Amino acid sequence: MRGSGHSVDSIVDAALSLLDEIGLPDLSMRRVAGALGVQPSALYWHVENKQTLLAALADRIVGEAAAGASVPDAARALRAALLAHRDGAEVVVSTAALGLGSGSLEGRLRDAYAAAGSADAARDATVLAQFLLGHCYLVQQRMQAAAIGAYDATPGEVAASTEADFEAGLAALTGAP
């Protein structure tokens, strides 16, 4: 793999593509290796294990969020990034729960709170991150249930109908209208 032209970025690219296609439960190192045309053992030159790969995926997903000029804008951009990928919220929450990855989701919120003059930006960011991750995880579960006919809506309707709930929670946590 060293001579194959692959890197952590190309591995994360392949894993993200597979995540969107097959979802987190079926994402494996073997499948990522297969998508890259290498043996699974070749991946370990670049990523230590599957959790390390998931942490890199989480950072990539969060990194896709546009920078927000305010706390609500940052939270909305992060919501959009999490919902843009199948199981995106689950990948990010599982990584955060284990203390892996860069912590960029909370970091972005902390920076936004600090810029807004929060007296306790770290705590405020933690609370908003927990709301954001829980909300997005619930929405994605409903979207997947809707996709197989187990929830009475289309996936798009689920995303649209839960946006008002997100905005109400965001307003409650930030005081923003």
C-alpha positions as CSV (number, residue, x, y, z in Angstrom):
1,M,0.0,0.0,0.0
2,R,2.9,2.3,0.6
3,G,3.7,2.3,-3.1
4,S,0.0,2.1,-4.1
5,G,-0.5,5.9,-3.9
6,H,-3.0,5.6,-1.0
7,S,-3.0,7.8,2.0
8,V,-5.1,8.5,5.1
9,D,-7.2,10.9,2.9
10,S,-7.8,8.3,0.2
11,I,-8.8,5.7,2.8
12,V,-11.2,8.2,4.4
13,D,-12.6,9.0,1.0
14,A,-13.3,5.4,0.3
15,A,-14.7,4.8,3.8
16,L,-17.0,7.9,3.5
17,S,-18.3,6.7,0.1
18,L,-19.0,3.2,1.6
19,L,-20.6,4.8,4.7
20,D,-23.1,6.7,2.4
21,E,-23.7,3.5,0.3
22,I,-24.0,0.8,2.9
23,G,-24.1,2.5,6.4
24,L,-22.1,2.1,9.5
25,P,-23.2,-1.4,10.5
26,D,-21.7,-2.9,7.3
27,L,-18.6,-0.7,7.1
28,S,-15.6,-2.8,7.7
29,M,-11.9,-2.5,7.2
30,R,-12.2,-5.4,4.7
31,R,-14.8,-3.5,2.7
32,V,-12.7,-0.3,2.7
33,A,-9.7,-2.3,1.5
34,G,-11.7,-4.0,-1.2
35,A,-12.9,-0.6,-2.5
36,L,-9.3,0.5,-2.7
37,G,-8.1,-2.8,-4.3
38,V,-5.7,-3.7,-1.5
39,Q,-5.5,-6.3,1.3
40,P,-7.1,-5.2,4.6
41,S,-3.6,-5.5,6.3
42,A,-2.4,-2.7,4.0
43,L,-4.7,-0.2,5.6
44,Y,-2.9,-0.5,8.9
45,W,0.1,1.3,7.5
46,H,-2.1,4.4,7.6
47,V,-4.8,3.8,10.2
48,E,-4.2,2.0,13.5
49,N,-7.6,0.3,13.7
50,K,-11.3,0.8,12.8
51,Q,-11.9,3.2,15.6
52,T,-9.0,5.4,14.3
53,L,-10.6,5.3,10.9
54,L,-14.0,6.2,12.3
55,A,-12.4,9.1,14.2
56,A,-10.9,10.4,10.9
57,L,-14.4,9.9,9.3
58,A,-15.9,12.0,12.1
59,D,-13.4,14.7,11.6
60,R,-14.0,14.7,7.8
61,I,-17.8,14.9,8.3
62,V,-17.5,17.8,10.8
63,G,-15.0,19.5,8.6
64,E,-17.5,19.7,5.8
65,A,-19.6,22.1,7.8
66,A,-19.3,25.7,6.7
67,A,-17.9,28.1,9.3
68,G,-20.7,29.8,11.2
69,A,-20.5,33.5,12.0
70,S,-22.7,32.9,15.1
71,V,-23.5,30.0,17.5
72,P,-26.8,29.3,15.8
73,D,-25.1,29.5,12.3
74,A,-22.4,27.1,13.4
75,A,-24.9,24.6,14.9
76,R,-27.0,24.8,11.7
77,A,-24.0,24.1,9.5
78,L,-22.9,21.2,11.7
79,R,-26.5,19.8,11.5
80,A,-26.4,19.9,7.8
81,A,-23.0,18.2,7.7
82,L,-24.1,15.4,10.0
83,L,-27.3,14.8,8.1
84,A,-25.5,14.9,4.7
85,H,-24.0,11.4,5.4
86,R,-25.8,8.2,6.2
87,D,-25.1,7.4,9.9
88,G,-23.0,10.7,10.1
89,A,-24.3,11.5,13.5
90,E,-23.7,8.0,14.8
91,V,-20.1,8.1,13.6
92,V,-19.5,11.4,15.2
93,V,-21.2,10.6,18.5
94,S,-19.5,7.3,18.9
95,T,-16.1,8.9,18.3
96,A,-16.8,11.7,20.7
97,A,-18.1,9.3,23.4
98,L,-14.7,7.5,23.2
99,G,-12.7,10.7,23.2
100,L,-11.3,9.9,19.8
101,G,-10.8,12.3,16.9
102,S,-10.0,15.9,17.1
103,G,-13.1,17.0,19.0
104,S,-13.7,19.4,16.2
105,L,-17.5,19.5,16.6
106,E,-17.3,20.8,20.2
107,G,-14.3,22.9,19.2
108,R,-16.3,24.8,16.5
109,L,-19.1,25.4,18.9
110,R,-16.7,26.5,21.7
111,D,-15.1,28.9,19.3
112,A,-18.5,30.3,18.3
113,Y,-19.5,30.7,21.9
114,A,-16.2,32.4,22.8
115,A,-16.6,34.8,19.9
116,A,-20.0,35.6,21.2
117,G,-18.6,36.4,24.7
118,S,-19.8,33.4,26.6
119,A,-18.6,33.2,30.2
120,D,-18.3,29.5,29.9
121,A,-17.8,28.6,26.2
122,A,-16.6,25.1,26.9
123,R,-19.7,24.1,29.0
124,D,-22.1,25.8,26.6
125,A,-20.4,24.0,23.6
126,T,-20.7,20.7,25.4
127,V,-24.4,21.1,26.1
128,L,-25.2,22.3,22.5
129,A,-23.0,19.5,21.0
130,Q,-25.0,16.9,23.0
131,F,-28.3,18.3,21.8
132,L,-27.1,18.5,18.2
133,L,-25.7,15.0,18.2
134,G,-28.8,13.5,19.8
135,H,-31.1,15.4,17.5
136,C,-29.2,14.3,14.4
137,Y,-29.0,10.7,15.5
138,L,-32.8,10.6,16.1
139,V,-33.4,12.2,12.7
140,Q,-31.2,9.7,10.9
141,Q,-32.8,6.8,12.6
142,R,-36.2,8.0,11.4
143,M,-34.9,8.7,7.9
144,Q,-33.6,5.1,7.7
145,A,-36.9,3.7,9.1
146,A,-38.8,5.8,6.5
147,A,-36.6,4.5,3.7
148,I,-37.7,1.0,4.4
149,G,-41.4,1.9,5.1
150,A,-41.2,1.5,8.9
151,Y,-41.9,5.2,9.5
152,D,-44.8,7.1,8.0
153,A,-42.9,9.7,6.0
154,T,-40.3,9.9,3.3
155,P,-36.7,10.5,4.4
156,G,-36.9,14.0,3.0
157,E,-40.1,14.7,4.9
158,V,-38.4,13.5,8.1
159,A,-35.5,15.9,7.7
160,A,-37.8,18.8,6.9
161,S,-40.3,18.1,9.6
162,T,-37.6,17.9,12.3
163,E,-36.0,21.2,11.4
164,A,-38.5,23.2,13.4
165,D,-37.8,21.0,16.4
166,F,-34.1,21.7,16.0
167,E,-34.6,25.4,15.7
168,A,-36.8,25.4,18.9
169,G,-34.1,23.5,20.8
170,L,-31.4,25.8,19.4
171,A,-33.3,28.8,20.5
172,A,-33.9,27.4,24.0
173,L,-30.2,26.7,24.4
174,T,-28.8,29.8,22.8
175,G,-31.5,32.4,23.4
176,A,-31.4,33.2,19.7
177,P,-34.7,33.7,17.9
